[in-house]
Amino acid sequence: MDEFQIETAQNVGINQNVASIGDRLLAYLIDSVVIFCYFIATILLLGAMDLEMRDVWAIYLLVNLPAFLYYVLLETFWDGKTIGKSIVKTRVVKLDGSKPSFANYFVRWILRIVDVVITFGGGAALTILIKGNGQRIGDIAAGTTVISERQKVSINDTILKEVPLDYIPTYSQVTVLNDNDIQKVKNLYDEAVLKGNHNIILNLYHRLAKVMAVEPKEKPIDFVATVIKDYNYYTQNM
């Protein structure tokens, strides 16, 4: 999944993961099945009612109006989602971070004729690949895109940290901590190092020293790093 940043009205940057073409295609197929099943159900229902042909067509058009407006209705009243999007965890959002309006959803829906129907999805796929931020023609016109709400988890987001085979631990007292404790410490430590926030590292230093009942001889930043590595050493070798 590609990542892009949107700027809110308060000039706050928010990173979003663009929904992949695979996710969007899967959502489209699920939605198509839902719409098809709805059509079949209405045909069977009206057929069982034994109505006159002239009445059936009028009623058929009326009861199938929700299916015709499926995308614009669900996205409008379900915060940018359809049944397919909800299952694959994607959602329509505006590029500026605000919630799309009915007009935005309507433009996307109208231009679906060009993106999907006329070009059999080729226009949408080509535009998404070229734009790089998940926008098909309808999204470009509406100022929207489709994001993935699935969280990307990498090895750096876990407590795991590579420890050399010949590593010698310094603090056996780290065993008083648990996985949840170390995960919080590692998250705070990584963020503090990235942003150069020495106060957070200093607070971690004092807190860990107190909980572990040790008197570190290292600098605060080195001590916290050692605690994380020591914990990984002991838990990976137990």
For each residue, the residues with C-beta under 8 A, 3 or more apart:
1: 17 18 19 20 148 152
2: 17 18 132 133 134
3: 15 16 17 18
4: 15 16 18 132 133 134 145
5: 13 14 15 16
6: 13 14 16 93 95 96 97
7: 11 12 13 14 96 97
8: 11 12 13 14 96 97 98
9: 96 97 98
10:
11: 7 8
12: 7 8 97
13: 5 6 7 8
14: 5 6 7 8 97
15: 3 4 5
16: 3 4 5 6 93 147
17: 1 2 3 147 148 150 152
18: 1 2 3 4 132 133 134 145 146 147 148
19: 1 23 24 88 90 134 146 147 148
20: 1 23 24 148
21: 24 25 125 128 129
22: 25 26
23: 19 20 26 27 88 89 90 148
24: 19 20 21 27 28 90 124 128 146
25: 21 22 28 29 121
26: 22 23 29 30 84 88
27: 23 24 30 31 82 84 85 87 88 90
28: 24 25 31 32 84 116 121
29: 25 26 32 33 84
30: 26 27 33 34 83 84 87 88
31: 27 28 34 35 70 71 82 83 84 85
32: 28 29 35 36
33: 29 30 36 37
34: 30 31 37 38 70 83 84
35: 31 32 38 39 67 70
36: 32 33 39 40
37: 33 34 40 41
38: 34 35 41 42 64 66 67
39: 35 36 42 43 64 67
40: 36 37 43 44
41: 37 38 44 45
42: 38 39 45 46 60 63 64 67
43: 39 40 46 47 60
44: 40 41 47 48
45: 41 42 48 49
46: 42 43 49 51 56 59 60 63
47: 43 44 50
48: 44 45
49: 45 46
50: 47
51: 46 55 56 59
52: 55 56
53: 56 57
54: 57 58
55: 51 52 58 59
56: 46 51 52 53 59 60
57: 53 54 60 61
58: 54 55 61 62
59: 46 51 55 56 62 63
60: 42 43 46 56 57 63 64
61: 57 58 64 65
62: 58 59 65
63: 42 46 59 60 66
64: 38 39 42 60 61 67 68
65: 61 62 68 69
66: 38 63 69 70 73
67: 35 38 39 42 64 70
68: 64 65
69: 65 66 72 73 109
70: 31 34 35 66 67 73 74 82
71: 31 74 75 82 105 108 109 112
72: 69 75 76 102 105 106 108 109
73: 66 69 70 76 77
74: 70 71 77 78 81 82 83
75: 71 72 78 80 81 82 92 100 105 108 109
76: 72 73 102 105
77: 73 74
78: 74 75 81 82 86
79: 91 99
80: 75 85 91 92 93 99 100 105
81: 74 75 78 85 86 90 91 92
82: 27 31 70 71 74 75 78 85 86
83: 30 31 34 74 86 87
84: 26 27 28 29 30 31 34 87 88
85: 27 31 80 81 82 88 89 90 91 92 146
86: 78 81 82 83 89
87: 27 30 83 84
88: 19 23 26 27 30 84 85
89: 23 85 86 148 149 150
90: 19 23 24 27 81 85 146 147 148 149
91: 79 80 81 85 146 147 149
92: 75 80 81 85 100 104 105 108 144 145 146
93: 6 16 80 97 99 100 144 145 146 147
94: 97 98 99 100 104 143 144
95: 6 133 143 144 145
96: 6 7 8 9 143
97: 6 7 8 9 12 14 93 94
98: 8 9 94
99: 79 80 93 94
100: 75 80 92 93 94 104 105 142 144
101: 104 105
102: 72 76 105 106
103: 106 107 142
104: 92 94 100 101 107 108 142 143 144
105: 71 72 75 76 80 92 100 101 102 108 109 142
106: 72 102 103 109 110
107: 103 104 110 111 138 141 142
108: 71 72 75 92 104 105 111 112 138 139 141 142 144
109: 69 71 72 75 105 106 112 138
110: 106 107 113 138
111: 107 108 114 115 136 137 138 141 142
112: 71 108 109 115 116 117 138
113: 110 116 117 118
114: 111 117 118 119 123 137 138
115: 111 112 119 121 123 124 127 136 137 138
116: 28 112 113 119 120 121 123 124
117: 112 113 114 120
118: 113 114 123
119: 114 115 116 122 123 124
120: 116 117
121: 25 28 115 116 124 125
122: 119 125 126
123: 114 115 116 118 119 126 127 136 137
124: 24 115 116 119 121 127 128 136 137 138
125: 21 121 122 128 129
126: 122 123 129 130
127: 115 123 124 130 131 135 136 137 140
128: 21 24 124 125 131 134 135 136
129: 21 125 126 132
130: 126 127
131: 127 128 134 135 140
132: 2 4 18 129
133: 2 4 18 95 145
134: 2 4 18 19 128 131 139 145 146 147
135: 127 128 131 139 140 144 145
136: 111 115 123 124 127 128 139 140
137: 111 114 115 123 124 127 140 141
138: 107 108 109 110 111 112 114 115 124 141 142 144
139: 108 134 135 136 142 143 144 145 146
140: 127 131 135 136 137 143
141: 107 108 111 137 138
142: 100 103 104 105 107 108 111 138 139
143: 94 95 96 104 139 140
144: 92 93 94 95 100 104 108 135 138 139
145: 4 18 92 93 95 133 134 135 139
146: 18 19 24 85 90 91 92 93 134 139
147: 16 17 18 19 90 91 93 134
148: 1 17 18 19 20 23 89 90
149: 89 90 91
150: 17 89
151:
152: 1 17
153: 157 158
154: 157
155: 158 160
156: 190
157: 153 154
158: 153 155 183
159: 179 182 183 186 228 231 232
160: 155 232
161: 186 228 229 232
162:
163: 167 229 232 233 236
164: 167
165:
166:
167: 163 164 229 233
168:
169: 172 174 229 230 233 234
170: 226 230
171: 174 212 214 226 227 230
172: 169 175 230 234
173: 176 212 213 214
174: 169 171 177 182 212 227 230 231 234
175: 172 231 234
176: 173 211 212
177: 174 181 182 185 211 212 231
178: 181 182
179: 159 182 183 235
180: 183 184
181: 177 178 184 185
182: 159 174 177 178 179 185 186 227 228 231
183: 158 159 179 180 186 187
184: 180 181 187 188
185: 177 181 182 188 189 204 208 224 227 228
186: 159 161 182 183 189 190 228
187: 183 184 190 191
188: 184 185 191 192 200 204
189: 185 186 192 193 200 201 204 224 225 228
190: 156 186 187 193 194
191: 187 188 194 195 197 200
192: 188 189 195 196 197 198 200 201 204
193: 189 190 196 201 221
194: 190 191
195: 191 192
196: 192 193
197: 191 192 200 201
198: 192 201 202 220 221
199: 202 203
200: 188 189 191 192 197 203 204
201: 189 192 193 197 198 204 205 220 221 224
202: 198 199 205 206 220
203: 199 200 206 207
204: 185 188 189 192 200 201 207 208 220 224
205: 201 202 208 209 216 220 223 224
206: 202 203 209 210
207: 203 204 210 211
208: 185 204 205 211 212 223 224 227
209: 205 206 212 213 214 215 216 223
210: 206 207 213
211: 176 177 207 208
212: 171 173 174 176 177 208 209 227
213: 173 209 210
214: 171 173 209
215: 209
216: 205 209 220 223
217:
218: 222 223 226
219: 222 223
220: 198 201 202 204 205 216 223 224
221: 193 198 201 224 225
222: 218 219 225 226
223: 205 208 209 216 218 219 220 226 227
224: 185 189 201 204 205 208 220 221 227 228
225: 189 221 222 228 229
226: 170 171 218 222 223 229 230
227: 171 174 182 185 208 212 223 224 230 231
228: 159 161 182 185 186 189 224 225 231 232
229: 161 163 167 169 225 226 232 233
230: 169 170 171 172 174 226 227 233 234
231: 159 174 175 177 182 227 228 234 235
232: 159 160 161 163 228 229 235 236
233: 163 167 169 229 230 236 237
234: 169 172 174 175 230 231 237 238
235: 179 231 232 238
236: 163 232 233
237: 233 234
238: 234 235
